[in-house]
Amino acid sequence: MPAQAALIRVEALAAKYIPAAANWAERLQLPQTGEANFALQLGDAGLQLVELGPQAPGPVRVDFVSGAVAHRRLFGGGGGQMIAKAVGIQAGIRPLVLDATAGLGRDAFVLAELGCTVMLIERQPVIAALLEDGLLRAKDDPEVAGIVGQMHLLCGNAIDLMKNWSAEPPQVIYLDPMFPHRDKSALVKKEMRLFRPLVGADDDAPALLQAALALATHRVVVKRSRKAPAIAGEPPGYVLEGKSSRFDIYPKKSLKTKA
């Protein structure tokens, strides 16, 4: 679904941000005036997406410096996290990862913080804009600049990009299709309410998995709700299961330390 179909306008929250807001509007081909259901706003806190109208939830932005992401970085369990095991992180092994469904970049940030180089693909232009803005702001923070320096963002259709990949093939491809979402927290509910009109049905997971399996050199990892069925197609080789979510692992060959 194109961003325009969701009726989004771009707004500057202060006069000093008018030129930058106009630049975003031009890049995303979005209006700056007129009726809209959502607003992409630029202000002191960076770029944010907010639903307009009564009883709308607050804005969503990408923040790698503070909040939930910072708490996970400081207290999230390091290499013992299930996502680290799923992508094959172990002593001497930090695979090159492609997160083909980047969203707001939280899982990619965890993998980069653990030492992986992570390429990110986000196909929805407005969500990609939020992610780009969050990465740029994080580069100004000395505690996380090195982490986001290992994250490289591409905006485009992941299936097409993977089929026409010309760079070094990723060892691991990570997929987390947005719907059905797993987390019932207030934060994720707000994000899903904002993103569903932009993303649409997001129902091409089987084709996404097929393209990932063709490109990844070592494994594909799919994050799913614990009770959700596996993506249609080739069954996973094995599963890592947590309390609310699981990782379906599609192994191709073993990850090994470099000689």
C-alpha angles and dihedrals in degrees: 000000000000117000091242091063090066091057099239126170129191119236136186112219092203135022093251090063096053095097093047091046089052089052092053091047090053094046094049095036091235129144124246095209139034136058117330142164093214138027129211101210130194119203145126092306093052130247117345138173119222134178113234126222138051120325092010117152121248125272127290121220136160113256119175094167105058142010125037095346092054091048091052091048092053101036107015100108101258116224091358092073116114092238089057091054091045095057092043102254110166139135108322094359123104106156126209102252133200113201098199095182100044101165107166092348100242098134092041089054091053091052092047090048088054090055106268124132104233129196114199130204122193117174100189105085097212093050089046089052091054090050094047091051092048092051092049093050091047091056088068092059114085094211096057104021092095092050097051088044086072092054118087119188129211124182115210147078106314094210093054093042093051093047090053098037113153102168126081106306113250117247091215130027116200121203128187108167109208097229132086089033120206108201118083095191119129091246095055093042089055092049093049091050089053098041103042094074089050099044100037120198094339088203103147096095094124092056090044091053092047092052091047093051090052093052108035113091098203114013148341120223122199122192113213141167108271093247099035119110119254116263110277114264130041110021119239118261092227141344136230108205129198134177098280106004141029140201120233108207123206105189122199102169138342122279110235136187116260114258 
